[in-house]
Amino acid sequence: MTKTHSELLPLALTLSRAKSWEDFTRTLMLAGKALPAMPPQLKQDATSVKGCESPVWLAYVETTSENGARFFAFSPSKVIRGVLAVLLEKANSMEQAQRRDFDFDTYLEACQLQRYMSESRGNGIKAVVEKLKAY
C-alpha cells in the first residue's frame, strides 16, 4: 500500500477498492448521500464555485466543534455531490496550512476519481480544490 493510499479516509478508501465502473458509480452516489446538508442560506453567489459544469456551492463556516470551522458544499449533480463528499471528508480533517499544501490531485487519483472524470468535470473539481486551499 502506498503512503497516499494508506492515508485515504473512509469514503475515498471505499472508492479506491471499487472493482468495476458500476461498483464505483454506486459507491460514489452513496458517498454523495453522506455529504452533510448545506444550510440553504449558504447557497448564494458568494459561495458559488465558478468553472463547474454543474452548479456548486462551497462555504467555510465557523462552528462550535473542536476544530472551529468546517466546509459545506452542495451540487444538484449526484456525481459531483459524491466527489464533494470525498473532498470535504479530507479537507475537514485538516488545518488550513495542511489544506493549502495538500496534493488533492494525487488523493483523487488514489481513490480512482481522476480516472472516471470527464475533462469538464475535472476542471470544475480543480476550481473546487483551489477554493478549498484558499480558505
N, C-alpha and C positions, 0 to 999 in steps of 0.2 A: 504494500500500500504506500503510495507516495505521501509526502508530507502534506500537500494540499488536500489530497483525498481524505487523509486521516482527520483533517480539520473541518470536514463538511458537517454542517448542522443537520438535524433530523430530516427536514424536508428535502434538502439538497442530496443527502445521502440516499434517501429513498429513490430519488430521480436517477442518481448515478447507477443504481442497481437494476433499473428497468431493462428488460431483455428484448423488447420489441417496440415498434412505433405505437401500437395500440396500448401497451402497458405504460409507456412513457406518457402518452396523452392522457390516459385515465388518471395517472398519478399527478400530473400537472394540474388537471381540473380539480382534483381533491385538494391539492395544495392551495389553489385559489379559494376554495371554500374555507380554508383555515386562516385566510387573511382577516385580521381583525377589522371590524366595520369602521369605516372612516366617518366621523361625525359630519352630517350634511353641511354644517356651517363652514367646514374646511374646503368644500368643493367650490372654489372661486377662481377668478382669473389669476390672482397672485400665486396660487398653488398649482396651476395648470403647468404641465411639462410640455414645452414646445418641441416639435420634431417627431412626435409619436404618430404612428398610423392610426391608432385608436386613441380616444381621449384618455388622458392620465392626469390624476391629481396626486401630488406628493406634498405632505406637510410635516414639519418637525414641531412637536408640541411639548411644552414643559409639563411634567406630570408629578404626582406625589410619590411615585415609586422610587426605589433605591437608586436607580440610575439618573433620575431627574428629568429625562426627556425621552421621547420615542417618536418614531416615524409612523405615519398613517398614509395609506395610499389607496387609490381606487381606479379601476377601469371597467367599463361595461364589457370588455372583451374577457371571456373566461380564460383564454390562454395567457393574456397579459396579466390578469389577476394572479395566476399561478406563478408567473415569473416574478411579479412584485412580492408575493409571499416569500419566495426563496431569498430575494434580495433584502427584504426588510428583516427577515429572520436573522440574517448575518449582520446587517447594519445596526440593528437594535442591540446587538450583543457587543458592540464596540464603542470605544471612546472616540471623540472627534478626530484626534491625531491618527488613530489606528485606521479609521474610515478613509481619511484623506490619503493615506499611503497604501491602502489595501489594493491588491490586484483583483478586482471584481471579474475581469475577463477570464483570468485563469480559474477562478472559483466557478463561474458559469460553465466553463469548458469541462471542469472536473465532474460536474453533475449532468453533463450532456446537453445543456441548454443551447450552447452555441451551435451544436450540430443540427438542431431542429428548427432554427430560427431563420426566417426569410431576411433578406437584406434590409427591407424597410422596417421590419420589427426590430431587427438588430440595431438599426440607427436610433430608433425610439428608446430602446433599452440603454444605449450609450448615453442618451440625454438624461435618463433617469439616474444612471450611475454618476454622471457629472454633478447632478443636483445633490445626490446623497453625499458626495465628497465635499461639496461646498458648504454644507451645514456645519 
